[in-house]
Amino acid sequence: MTDNNTLGVAILQNPLASQDPRNIDPNPNGDEVRRNVVIKNGAHPSPGLPGADLFYDGSGNGNCFAQNKFGTSVPPSIEAIFPCH
């Protein structure tokens, strides 16, 4: 994954959940980002978002990152903070 303006790979809360809160869970749960090459993303981020190769907003439960090749992440040290077991 390369050359995306804002983010390469992201786990984030669903912004459309408020349109149908009974049927759309806003939180990502159990997502694993493993063994990807994610570089050179985030050079021209959208307003209000940081630019990064890997991004996680901290929402949901059981989400993790492991063995990815990347240059930047939000939060920094994303694989150490949210490791896959």
PDB file of N, CA, C and O in Angstrom:
ATOM      1  N   MET A   1       0.863  -1.143   0.000  1.00  0.00           N
ATOM      2  CA  MET A   1       0.000   0.000   0.000  1.00  0.00           C
ATOM      3  C   MET A   1       0.916   1.213   0.000  1.00  0.00           C
ATOM      4  O   MET A   1       1.669   1.422   0.951  1.00  0.00           O
ATOM      5  N   THR A   2       0.860   2.008  -1.049  1.00  0.00           N
ATOM      6  CA  THR A   2       1.734   3.177  -1.143  1.00  0.00           C
ATOM      7  C   THR A   2       1.005   4.372  -1.737  1.00  0.00           C
ATOM      8  O   THR A   2      -0.001   4.233  -2.432  1.00  0.00           O
ATOM      9  N   ASP A   3       1.537   5.539  -1.446  1.00  0.00           N
ATOM     10  CA  ASP A   3       1.159   6.798  -2.084  1.00  0.00           C
ATOM     11  C   ASP A   3      -0.299   7.234  -1.892  1.00  0.00           C
ATOM     12  O   ASP A   3      -0.861   7.898  -2.764  1.00  0.00           O
ATOM     13  N   ASN A   4      -0.914   6.873  -0.769  1.00  0.00           N
ATOM     14  CA  ASN A   4      -2.241   7.407  -0.451  1.00  0.00           C
ATOM     15  C   ASN A   4      -2.063   8.769   0.206  1.00  0.00           C
ATOM     16  O   ASN A   4      -1.131   8.963   0.987  1.00  0.00           O
ATOM     17  N   ASN A   5      -2.929   9.694  -0.097  1.00  0.00           N
ATOM     18  CA  ASN A   5      -2.781  11.054   0.407  1.00  0.00           C
ATOM     19  C   ASN A   5      -2.837  11.151   1.926  1.00  0.00           C
ATOM     20  O   ASN A   5      -2.056  11.890   2.525  1.00  0.00           O
ATOM     21  N   THR A   6      -3.743  10.422   2.553  1.00  0.00           N
ATOM     22  CA  THR A   6      -3.935  10.575   3.994  1.00  0.00           C
ATOM     23  C   THR A   6      -3.431   9.363   4.765  1.00  0.00           C
ATOM     24  O   THR A   6      -2.490   9.494   5.549  1.00  0.00           O
ATOM     25  N   LEU A   7      -4.017   8.204   4.572  1.00  0.00           N
ATOM     26  CA  LEU A   7      -3.680   7.019   5.346  1.00  0.00           C
ATOM     27  C   LEU A   7      -3.452   5.815   4.452  1.00  0.00           C
ATOM     28  O   LEU A   7      -4.064   5.685   3.392  1.00  0.00           O
ATOM     29  N   GLY A   8      -2.560   4.935   4.894  1.00  0.00           N
ATOM     30  CA  GLY A   8      -2.348   3.680   4.189  1.00  0.00           C
ATOM     31  C   GLY A   8      -3.373   2.657   4.635  1.00  0.00           C
ATOM     32  O   GLY A   8      -4.269   2.297   3.871  1.00  0.00           O
ATOM     33  N   VAL A   9      -3.247   2.184   5.874  1.00  0.00           N
ATOM     34  CA  VAL A   9      -4.192   1.243   6.468  1.00  0.00           C
ATOM     35  C   VAL A   9      -4.670   1.852   7.777  1.00  0.00           C
ATOM     36  O   VAL A   9      -3.862   2.307   8.587  1.00  0.00           O
ATOM     37  N   ALA A  10      -5.990   1.862   7.985  1.00  0.00           N
ATOM     38  CA  ALA A  10      -6.546   2.497   9.175  1.00  0.00           C
ATOM     39  C   ALA A  10      -7.623   1.626   9.816  1.00  0.00           C
ATOM     40  O   ALA A  10      -8.406   0.967   9.132  1.00  0.00           O
ATOM     41  N   ILE A  11      -7.639   1.643  11.129  1.00  0.00           N
ATOM     42  CA  ILE A  11      -8.749   1.089  11.902  1.00  0.00           C
ATOM     43  C   ILE A  11      -9.337   2.275  12.650  1.00  0.00           C
ATOM     44  O   ILE A  11      -8.662   2.912  13.458  1.00  0.00           O
ATOM     45  N   LEU A  12     -10.605   2.564  12.370  1.00  0.00           N
ATOM     46  CA  LEU A  12     -11.230   3.706  13.021  1.00  0.00           C
ATOM     47  C   LEU A  12     -12.719   3.509  13.173  1.00  0.00           C
ATOM     48  O   LEU A  12     -13.324   2.655  12.524  1.00  0.00           O
ATOM     49  N   GLN A  13     -13.294   4.310  14.036  1.00  0.00           N
ATOM     50  CA  GLN A  13     -14.732   4.246  14.309  1.00  0.00           C
ATOM     51  C   GLN A  13     -15.512   4.582  13.036  1.00  0.00           C
ATOM     52  O   GLN A  13     -15.107   5.450  12.263  1.00  0.00           O
ATOM     53  N   ASN A  14     -16.627   3.892  12.825  1.00  0.00           N
ATOM     54  CA  ASN A  14     -17.453   4.091  11.643  1.00  0.00           C
ATOM     55  C   ASN A  14     -18.201   5.425  11.736  1.00  0.00           C
ATOM     56  O   ASN A  14     -19.050   5.594  12.612  1.00  0.00           O
ATOM     57  N   PRO A  15     -17.896   6.372  10.845  1.00  0.00           N
ATOM     58  CA  PRO A  15     -18.563   7.673  10.907  1.00  0.00           C
ATOM     59  C   PRO A  15     -20.030   7.636  10.478  1.00  0.00           C
ATOM     60  O   PRO A  15     -20.756   8.605  10.702  1.00  0.00           O
ATOM     61  N   LEU A  16     -20.474   6.551   9.874  1.00  0.00           N
ATOM     62  CA  LEU A  16     -21.859   6.448   9.411  1.00  0.00           C
ATOM     63  C   LEU A  16     -22.788   5.821  10.448  1.00  0.00           C
ATOM     64  O   LEU A  16     -23.993   5.723  10.217  1.00  0.00           O
ATOM     65  N   ALA A  17     -22.244   5.399  11.579  1.00  0.00           N
ATOM     66  CA  ALA A  17     -23.058   4.701  12.582  1.00  0.00           C
ATOM     67  C   ALA A  17     -24.210   5.543  13.099  1.00  0.00           C
ATOM     68  O   ALA A  17     -25.265   4.999  13.423  1.00  0.00           O
ATOM     69  N   SER A  18     -24.041   6.837  13.184  1.00  0.00           N
ATOM     70  CA  SER A  18     -25.112   7.694  13.708  1.00  0.00           C
ATOM     71  C   SER A  18     -26.339   7.723  12.797  1.00  0.00           C
ATOM     72  O   SER A  18     -27.425   8.094  13.243  1.00  0.00           O
ATOM     73  N   GLN A  19     -26.185   7.337  11.532  1.00  0.00           N
ATOM     74  CA  GLN A  19     -27.314   7.324  10.604  1.00  0.00           C
ATOM     75  C   GLN A  19     -28.278   6.177  10.890  1.00  0.00           C
ATOM     76  O   GLN A  19     -29.466   6.276  10.585  1.00  0.00           O
ATOM     77  N   ASP A  20     -27.774   5.086  11.477  1.00  0.00           N
ATOM     78  CA  ASP A  20     -28.619   3.940  11.804  1.00  0.00           C
ATOM     79  C   ASP A  20     -28.035   3.229  13.031  1.00  0.00           C
ATOM     80  O   ASP A  20     -27.520   2.118  12.908  1.00  0.00           O
ATOM     81  N   PRO A  21     -28.110   3.856  14.215  1.00  0.00           N
ATOM     82  CA  PRO A  21     -27.435   3.315  15.399  1.00  0.00           C
ATOM     83  C   PRO A  21     -27.924   1.942  15.859  1.00  0.00           C
ATOM     84  O   PRO A  21     -27.207   1.243  16.575  1.00  0.00           O
ATOM     85  N   ARG A  22     -29.124   1.549  15.460  1.00  0.00           N
ATOM     86  CA  ARG A  22     -29.615   0.221  15.841  1.00  0.00           C
ATOM     87  C   ARG A  22     -28.935  -0.886  15.046  1.00  0.00           C
ATOM     88  O   ARG A  22     -28.772  -2.002  15.539  1.00  0.00           O
ATOM     89  N   ASN A  23     -28.542  -0.578  13.825  1.00  0.00           N
ATOM     90  CA  ASN A  23     -28.007  -1.615  12.943  1.00  0.00           C
ATOM     91  C   ASN A  23     -26.523  -1.477  12.609  1.00  0.00           C
ATOM     92  O   ASN A  23     -25.923  -2.403  12.063  1.00  0.00           O
ATOM     93  N   ILE A  24     -25.928  -0.332  12.930  1.00  0.00           N
ATOM     94  CA  ILE A  24     -24.516  -0.132  12.617  1.00  0.00           C
ATOM     95  C   ILE A  24     -23.739   0.063  13.906  1.00  0.00           C
ATOM     96  O   ILE A  24     -23.944   1.041  14.625  1.00  0.00           O
ATOM     97  N   ASP A  25     -22.850  -0.870  14.193  1.00  0.00           N
ATOM     98  CA  ASP A  25     -21.975  -0.745  15.357  1.00  0.00           C
ATOM     99  C   ASP A  25     -20.860   0.234  14.986  1.00  0.00           C
ATOM    100  O   ASP A  25     -20.174   0.024  13.986  1.00  0.00           O
ATOM    101  N   PRO A  26     -20.668   1.280  15.756  1.00  0.00           N
ATOM    102  CA  PRO A  26     -19.663   2.270  15.400  1.00  0.00           C
ATOM    103  C   PRO A  26     -18.225   1.795  15.612  1.00  0.00           C
ATOM    104  O   PRO A  26     -17.295   2.341  15.019  1.00  0.00           O
ATOM    105  N   ASN A  27     -18.044   0.782  16.454  1.00  0.00           N
ATOM    106  CA  ASN A  27     -16.698   0.391  16.839  1.00  0.00           C
ATOM    107  C   ASN A  27     -16.154  -0.790  16.046  1.00  0.00           C
ATOM    108  O   ASN A  27     -16.856  -1.776  15.823  1.00  0.00           O
ATOM    109  N   PRO A  28     -14.898  -0.683  15.625  1.00  0.00           N
ATOM    110  CA  PRO A  28     -14.243  -1.826  14.997  1.00  0.00           C
ATOM    111  C   PRO A  28     -13.788  -2.791  16.088  1.00  0.00           C
ATOM    112  O   PRO A  28     -13.223  -2.363  17.095  1.00  0.00           O
ATOM    113  N   ASN A  29     -14.024  -4.063  15.904  1.00  0.00           N
ATOM    114  CA  ASN A  29     -13.633  -5.063  16.897  1.00  0.00           C
ATOM    115  C   ASN A  29     -12.971  -6.254  16.220  1.00  0.00           C
ATOM    116  O   ASN A  29     -13.462  -6.768  15.215  1.00  0.00           O
ATOM    117  N   GLY A  30     -11.853  -6.682  16.784  1.00  0.00           N
ATOM    118  CA  GLY A  30     -11.196  -7.895  16.312  1.00  0.00           C
ATOM    119  C   GLY A  30     -10.485  -7.778  14.985  1.00  0.00           C
ATOM    120  O   GLY A  30     -10.301  -8.783  14.297  1.00  0.00           O
ATOM    121  N   ASP A  31     -10.084  -6.585  14.608  1.00  0.00           N
ATOM    122  CA  ASP A  31      -9.369  -6.409  13.337  1.00  0.00           C
ATOM    123  C   ASP A  31      -7.871  -6.617  13.543  1.00  0.00           C
ATOM    124  O   ASP A  31      -7.294  -6.133  14.517  1.00  0.00           O
ATOM    125  N   GLU A  32      -7.249  -7.346  12.611  1.00  0.00           N
ATOM    126  CA  GLU A  32      -5.820  -7.600  12.666  1.00  0.00           C
ATOM    127  C   GLU A  32      -5.160  -7.064  11.400  1.00  0.00           C
ATOM    128  O   GLU A  32      -5.583  -7.382  10.288  1.00  0.00           O
ATOM    129  N   VAL A  33      -4.132  -6.258  11.574  1.00  0.00           N
ATOM    130  CA  VAL A  33      -3.353  -5.748  10.450  1.00  0.00           C
ATOM    131  C   VAL A  33      -1.986  -6.406  10.557  1.00  0.00           C
ATOM    132  O   VAL A  33      -1.176  -6.029  11.404  1.00  0.00           O
ATOM    133  N   ARG A  34      -1.728  -7.385   9.705  1.00  0.00           N
ATOM    134  CA  ARG A  34      -0.506  -8.186   9.782  1.00  0.00           C
ATOM    135  C   ARG A  34       0.165  -8.299   8.417  1.00  0.00           C
ATOM    136  O   ARG A  34      -0.484  -8.413   7.377  1.00  0.00           O
ATOM    137  N   ARG A  35       1.503  -8.262   8.471  1.00  0.00           N
ATOM    138  CA  ARG A  35       2.354  -8.595   7.326  1.00  0.00           C
ATOM    139  C   ARG A  35       2.039  -7.793   6.064  1.00  0.00           C
ATOM    140  O   ARG A  35       1.936  -8.352   4.972  1.00  0.00           O
ATOM    141  N   ASN A  36       1.890  -6.502   6.222  1.00  0.00           N
ATOM    142  CA  ASN A  36       1.665  -5.621   5.083  1.00  0.00           C
ATOM    143  C   ASN A  36       2.884  -4.740   4.856  1.00  0.00           C
ATOM    144  O   ASN A  36       3.631  -4.451   5.791  1.00  0.00           O
ATOM    145  N   VAL A  37       3.081  -4.323   3.635  1.00  0.00           N
ATOM    146  CA  VAL A  37       4.064  -3.293   3.318  1.00  0.00           C
ATOM    147  C   VAL A  37       3.263  -2.020   3.082  1.00  0.00           C
ATOM    148  O   VAL A  37       2.495  -1.922   2.126  1.00  0.00           O
ATOM    149  N   VAL A  38       3.454  -1.048   3.967  1.00  0.00           N
ATOM    150  CA  VAL A  38       2.659   0.180   3.944  1.00  0.00           C
ATOM    151  C   VAL A  38       3.645   1.343   4.070  1.00  0.00           C
ATOM    152  O   VAL A  38       4.097   1.666   5.169  1.00  0.00           O
ATOM    153  N   ILE A  39       3.970   1.960   2.950  1.00  0.00           N
ATOM    154  CA  ILE A  39       4.984   3.020   2.960  1.00  0.00           C
ATOM    155  C   ILE A  39       4.570   4.197   2.078  1.00  0.00           C
ATOM    156  O   ILE A  39       3.754   4.060   1.166  1.00  0.00           O
ATOM    157  N   LYS A  40       5.148   5.339   2.373  1.00  0.00           N
ATOM    158  CA  LYS A  40       4.965   6.561   1.583  1.00  0.00           C
ATOM    159  C   LYS A  40       3.506   7.020   1.512  1.00  0.00           C
ATOM    160  O   LYS A  40       3.055   7.498   0.471  1.00  0.00           O
ATOM    161  N   ASN A  41       2.777   6.876   2.608  1.00  0.00           N
ATOM    162  CA  ASN A  41       1.395   7.357   2.690  1.00  0.00           C
ATOM    163  C   ASN A  41       1.346   8.607   3.566  1.00  0.00           C
ATOM    164  O   ASN A  41       2.218   8.810   4.411  1.00  0.00           O
ATOM    165  N   GLY A  42       0.343   9.431   3.368  1.00  0.00           N
ATOM    166  CA  GLY A  42       0.113  10.572   4.228  1.00  0.00           C
ATOM    167  C   GLY A  42       0.797  11.865   3.840  1.00  0.00           C
ATOM    168  O   GLY A  42       0.905  12.771   4.666  1.00  0.00           O
ATOM    169  N   ALA A  43       1.260  11.975   2.606  1.00  0.00           N
ATOM    170  CA  ALA A  43       1.964  13.191   2.180  1.00  0.00           C
ATOM    171  C   ALA A  43       1.036  14.403   2.061  1.00  0.00           C
ATOM    172  O   ALA A  43       1.476  15.540   2.229  1.00  0.00           O
ATOM    173  N   HIS A  44      -0.248  14.162   1.772  1.00  0.00           N
ATOM    174  CA  HIS A  44      -1.221  15.256   1.604  1.00  0.00           C
ATOM    175  C   HIS A  44      -2.514  14.899   2.338  1.00  0.00           C
ATOM    176  O   HIS A  44      -3.532  14.632   1.700  1.00  0.00           O
ATOM    177  N   PRO A  45      -2.481  14.892   3.695  1.00  0.00           N
ATOM    178  CA  PRO A  45      -3.645  14.425   4.457  1.00  0.00           C
ATOM    179  C   PRO A  45      -4.877  15.310   4.320  1.00  0.00           C
ATOM    180  O   PRO A  45      -4.786  16.515   4.086  1.00  0.00           O
ATOM    181  N   SER A  46      -6.028  14.667   4.472  1.00  0.00           N
ATOM    182  CA  SER A  46      -7.303  15.378   4.490  1.00  0.00           C
ATOM    183  C   SER A  46      -7.365  16.262   5.735  1.00  0.00           C
ATOM    184  O   SER A  46      -6.760  15.936   6.756  1.00  0.00           O
ATOM    185  N   PRO A  47      -8.086  17.371   5.658  1.00  0.00           N
ATOM    186  CA  PRO A  47      -8.205  18.246   6.833  1.00  0.00           C
ATOM    187  C   PRO A  47      -8.724  17.490   8.053  1.00  0.00           C
ATOM    188  O   PRO A  47      -9.685  16.726   7.963  1.00  0.00           O
ATOM    189  N   GLY A  48      -8.083  17.711   9.177  1.00  0.00           N
ATOM    190  CA  GLY A  48      -8.504  17.085  10.415  1.00  0.00           C
ATOM    191  C   GLY A  48      -7.929  15.710  10.669  1.00  0.00           C
ATOM    192  O   GLY A  48      -8.153  15.139  11.736  1.00  0.00           O
ATOM    193  N   LEU A  49      -7.196  15.165   9.720  1.00  0.00           N
ATOM    194  CA  LEU A  49      -6.580  13.851   9.905  1.00  0.00           C
ATOM    195  C   LEU A  49      -5.064  13.962   9.769  1.00  0.00           C
ATOM    196  O   LEU A  49      -4.558  14.759   8.980  1.00  0.00           O
ATOM    197  N   PRO A  50      -4.346  13.151  10.550  1.00  0.00           N
ATOM    198  CA  PRO A  50      -2.900  13.121  10.356  1.00  0.00           C
ATOM    199  C   PRO A  50      -2.576  12.258   9.147  1.00  0.00           C
ATOM    200  O   PRO A  50      -3.395  11.432   8.744  1.00  0.00           O
ATOM    201  N   GLY A  51      -1.444  12.426   8.584  1.00  0.00           N
ATOM    202  CA  GLY A  51      -0.990  11.536   7.526  1.00  0.00           C
ATOM    203  C   GLY A  51      -0.147  10.437   8.135  1.00  0.00           C
ATOM    204  O   GLY A  51       0.721  10.714   8.963  1.00  0.00           O
ATOM    205  N   ALA A  52      -0.385   9.179   7.740  1.00  0.00           N
ATOM    206  CA  ALA A  52       0.378   8.064   8.306  1.00  0.00           C
ATOM    207  C   ALA A  52       0.226   6.820   7.447  1.00  0.00           C
ATOM    208  O   ALA A  52      -0.735   6.669   6.693  1.00  0.00           O
ATOM    209  N   ASP A  53       1.197   5.941   7.584  1.00  0.00           N
ATOM    210  CA  ASP A  53       1.094   4.638   6.931  1.00  0.00           C
ATOM    211  C   ASP A  53       0.083   3.760   7.661  1.00  0.00           C
ATOM    212  O   ASP A  53      -0.801   3.176   7.036  1.00  0.00           O
ATOM    213  N   LEU A  54       0.212   3.667   8.981  1.00  0.00           N
ATOM    214  CA  LEU A  54      -0.725   2.903   9.809  1.00  0.00           C
ATOM    215  C   LEU A  54      -1.397   3.853  10.792  1.00  0.00           C
ATOM    216  O   LEU A  54      -0.743   4.718  11.374  1.00  0.00           O
ATOM    217  N   PHE A  55      -2.699   3.689  10.974  1.00  0.00           N
ATOM    218  CA  PHE A  55      -3.465   4.575  11.856  1.00  0.00           C
ATOM    219  C   PHE A  55      -4.487   3.770  12.636  1.00  0.00           C
ATOM    220  O   PHE A  55      -5.148   2.883  12.098  1.00  0.00           O
ATOM    221  N   TYR A  56      -4.605   4.104  13.936  1.00  0.00           N
ATOM    222  CA  TYR A  56      -5.659   3.513  14.772  1.00  0.00           C
ATOM    223  C   TYR A  56      -6.144   4.581  15.732  1.00  0.00           C
ATOM    224  O   TYR A  56      -5.350   5.199  16.442  1.00  0.00           O
ATOM    225  N   ASP A  57      -7.462   4.797  15.752  1.00  0.00           N
ATOM    226  CA  ASP A  57      -8.027   5.834  16.622  1.00  0.00           C
ATOM    227  C   ASP A  57      -8.318   5.337  18.033  1.00  0.00           C
ATOM    228  O   ASP A  57      -8.775   6.114  18.872  1.00  0.00           O
ATOM    229  N   GLY A  58      -8.065   4.064  18.313  1.00  0.00           N
ATOM    230  CA  GLY A  58      -8.254   3.519  19.656  1.00  0.00           C
ATOM    231  C   GLY A  58      -9.655   3.027  19.960  1.00  0.00           C
ATOM    232  O   GLY A  58      -9.906   2.538  21.062  1.00  0.00           O
ATOM    233  N   SER A  59     -10.569   3.140  19.021  1.00  0.00           N
ATOM    234  CA  SER A  59     -11.941   2.685  19.257  1.00  0.00           C
ATOM    235  C   SER A  59     -12.038   1.164  19.117  1.00  0.00           C
ATOM    236  O   SER A  59     -11.190   0.522  18.497  1.00  0.00           O
ATOM    237  N   GLY A  60     -13.081   0.619  19.702  1.00  0.00           N
ATOM    238  CA  GLY A  60     -13.311  -0.812  19.599  1.00  0.00           C
ATOM    239  C   GLY A  60     -12.411  -1.620  20.512  1.00  0.00           C
ATOM    240  O   GLY A  60     -11.699  -1.074  21.354  1.00  0.00           O
ATOM    241  N   ASN A  61     -12.457  -2.937  20.329  1.00  0.00           N
ATOM    242  CA  ASN A  61     -11.692  -3.862  21.167  1.00  0.00           C
ATOM    243  C   ASN A  61     -11.043  -4.945  20.328  1.00  0.00           C
ATOM    244  O   ASN A  61     -11.562  -5.340  19.284  1.00  0.00           O
ATOM    245  N   GLY A  62      -9.891  -5.421  20.805  1.00  0.00           N
ATOM    246  CA  GLY A  62      -9.242  -6.561  20.180  1.00  0.00           C
ATOM    247  C   GLY A  62      -8.614  -6.281  18.834  1.00  0.00           C
ATOM    248  O   GLY A  62      -8.413  -7.214  18.056  1.00  0.00           O
ATOM    249  N   ASN A  63      -8.299  -5.050  18.532  1.00  0.00           N
ATOM    250  CA  ASN A  63      -7.646  -4.704  17.267  1.00  0.00           C
ATOM    251  C   ASN A  63      -6.141  -4.724  17.476  1.00  0.00           C
ATOM    252  O   ASN A  63      -5.654  -4.346  18.541  1.00  0.00           O
ATOM    253  N   CYS A  64      -5.391  -5.169  16.447  1.00  0.00           N
ATOM    254  CA  CYS A  64      -3.950  -5.286  16.635  1.00  0.00           C
ATOM    255  C   CYS A  64      -3.170  -5.103  15.336  1.00  0.00           C
ATOM    256  O   CYS A  64      -3.725  -5.158  14.238  1.00  0.00           O
ATOM    257  N   PHE A  65      -1.871  -4.884  15.497  1.00  0.00           N
ATOM    258  CA  PHE A  65      -0.939  -4.667  14.387  1.00  0.00           C
ATOM    259  C   PHE A  65       0.312  -5.507  14.638  1.00  0.00           C
ATOM    260  O   PHE A  65       0.823  -5.526  15.757  1.00  0.00           O
ATOM    261  N   ALA A  66       0.816  -6.208  13.605  1.00  0.00           N
ATOM    262  CA  ALA A  66       2.012  -7.030  13.783  1.00  0.00           C
ATOM    263  C   ALA A  66       2.732  -7.273  12.457  1.00  0.00           C
ATOM    264  O   ALA A  66       2.097  -7.464  11.419  1.00  0.00           O
ATOM    265  N   GLN A  67       4.044  -7.263  12.507  1.00  0.00           N
ATOM    266  CA  GLN A  67       4.929  -7.643  11.404  1.00  0.00           C
ATOM    267  C   GLN A  67       4.683  -6.863  10.120  1.00  0.00           C
ATOM    268  O   GLN A  67       4.845  -7.401   9.025  1.00  0.00           O
ATOM    269  N   ASN A  68       4.297  -5.613  10.247  1.00  0.00           N
ATOM    270  CA  ASN A  68       4.116  -4.761   9.078  1.00  0.00           C
ATOM    271  C   ASN A  68       5.413  -4.016   8.793  1.00  0.00           C
ATOM    272  O   ASN A  68       6.186  -3.735   9.709  1.00  0.00           O
ATOM    273  N   LYS A  69       5.648  -3.702   7.543  1.00  0.00           N
ATOM    274  CA  LYS A  69       6.751  -2.833   7.155  1.00  0.00           C
ATOM    275  C   LYS A  69       6.140  -1.479   6.847  1.00  0.00           C
ATOM    276  O   LYS A  69       5.366  -1.340   5.899  1.00  0.00           O
ATOM    277  N   PHE A  70       6.493  -0.466   7.661  1.00  0.00           N
ATOM    278  CA  PHE A  70       5.876   0.842   7.518  1.00  0.00           C
ATOM    279  C   PHE A  70       6.854   1.911   7.983  1.00  0.00           C
ATOM    280  O   PHE A  70       7.823   1.617   8.683  1.00  0.00           O
ATOM    281  N   GLY A  71       6.596   3.143   7.590  1.00  0.00           N
ATOM    282  CA  GLY A  71       7.440   4.250   7.997  1.00  0.00           C
ATOM    283  C   GLY A  71       6.864   5.058   9.141  1.00  0.00           C
ATOM    284  O   GLY A  71       7.587   5.432  10.065  1.00  0.00           O
ATOM    285  N   THR A  72       5.556   5.333   9.088  1.00  0.00           N
ATOM    286  CA  THR A  72       4.925   6.181  10.096  1.00  0.00           C
ATOM    287  C   THR A  72       3.665   5.524  10.635  1.00  0.00           C
ATOM    288  O   THR A  72       3.012   4.729   9.958  1.00  0.00           O
ATOM    289  N   SER A  73       3.338   5.882  11.890  1.00  0.00           N
ATOM    290  CA  SER A  73       2.097   5.367  12.476  1.00  0.00           C
ATOM    291  C   SER A  73       1.546   6.367  13.480  1.00  0.00           C
ATOM    292  O   SER A  73       2.282   7.134  14.101  1.00  0.00           O
ATOM    293  N   VAL A  74       0.242   6.331  13.614  1.00  0.00           N
ATOM    294  CA  VAL A  74      -0.474   7.089  14.641  1.00  0.00           C
ATOM    295  C   VAL A  74      -1.339   6.080  15.373  1.00  0.00           C
ATOM    296  O   VAL A  74      -2.251   5.508  14.777  1.00  0.00           O
ATOM    297  N   PRO A  75      -1.073   5.847  16.662  1.00  0.00           N
ATOM    298  CA  PRO A  75      -0.027   6.439  17.468  1.00  0.00           C
ATOM    299  C   PRO A  75       1.343   5.893  17.091  1.00  0.00           C
ATOM    300  O   PRO A  75       1.453   4.838  16.466  1.00  0.00           O
ATOM    301  N   PRO A  76       2.399   6.633  17.483  1.00  0.00           N
ATOM    302  CA  PRO A  76       3.747   6.112  17.244  1.00  0.00           C
ATOM    303  C   PRO A  76       3.914   4.764  17.963  1.00  0.00           C
ATOM    304  O   PRO A  76       3.285   4.529  18.994  1.00  0.00           O
ATOM    305  N   SER A  77       4.743   3.900  17.430  1.00  0.00           N
ATOM    306  CA  SER A  77       4.982   2.562  18.010  1.00  0.00           C
ATOM    307  C   SER A  77       3.701   1.744  18.082  1.00  0.00           C
ATOM    308  O   SER A  77       3.459   1.044  19.065  1.00  0.00           O
ATOM    309  N   ILE A  78       2.883   1.831  17.042  1.00  0.00           N
ATOM    310  CA  ILE A  78       1.560   1.195  17.018  1.00  0.00           C
ATOM    311  C   ILE A  78       1.623  -0.312  17.276  1.00  0.00           C
ATOM    312  O   ILE A  78       0.751  -0.864  17.948  1.00  0.00           O
ATOM    313  N   GLU A  79       2.658  -0.982  16.740  1.00  0.00           N
ATOM    314  CA  GLU A  79       2.747  -2.433  16.926  1.00  0.00           C
ATOM    315  C   GLU A  79       3.103  -2.809  18.360  1.00  0.00           C
ATOM    316  O   GLU A  79       2.711  -3.877  18.829  1.00  0.00           O
ATOM    317  N   ALA A  80       3.829  -1.958  19.057  1.00  0.00           N
ATOM    318  CA  ALA A  80       4.164  -2.217  20.463  1.00  0.00           C
ATOM    319  C   ALA A  80       2.962  -1.931  21.370  1.00  0.00           C
ATOM    320  O   ALA A  80       2.753  -2.629  22.362  1.00  0.00           O
ATOM    321  N   ILE A  81       2.189  -0.923  21.035  1.00  0.00           N
ATOM    322  CA  ILE A  81       1.036  -0.550  21.857  1.00  0.00           C
ATOM    323  C   ILE A  81      -0.138  -1.497  21.653  1.00  0.00           C
ATOM    324  O   ILE A  81      -0.838  -1.843  22.605  1.00  0.00           O
ATOM    325  N   PHE A  82      -0.354  -1.918  20.397  1.00  0.00           N
ATOM    326  CA  PHE A  82      -1.480  -2.804  20.052  1.00  0.00           C
ATOM    327  C   PHE A  82      -0.965  -4.059  19.338  1.00  0.00           C
ATOM    328  O   PHE A  82      -1.228  -4.245  18.149  1.00  0.00           O
ATOM    329  N   PRO A  83      -0.227  -4.929  20.063  1.00  0.00           N
ATOM    330  CA  PRO A  83       0.344  -6.104  19.422  1.00  0.00           C
ATOM    331  C   PRO A  83      -0.685  -7.208  19.196  1.00  0.00           C
ATOM    332  O   PRO A  83      -1.670  -7.308  19.927  1.00  0.00           O
ATOM    333  N   CYS A  84      -0.452  -8.020  18.195  1.00  0.00           N
ATOM    334  CA  CYS A  84      -1.270  -9.216  17.969  1.00  0.00           C
ATOM    335  C   CYS A  84      -0.645 -10.372  18.754  1.00  0.00           C
ATOM    336  O   CYS A  84       0.576 -10.524  18.792  1.00  0.00           O
ATOM    337  N   HIS A  85      -1.487 -11.167  19.366  1.00  0.00           N
ATOM    338  CA  HIS A  85      -0.983 -12.295  20.156  1.00  0.00           C
ATOM    339  C   HIS A  85      -1.283 -13.589  19.470  1.00  0.00           C
ATOM    340  O   HIS A  85      -0.936 -14.654  19.981  1.00  0.00           O
TER     341      HIS A  85
END
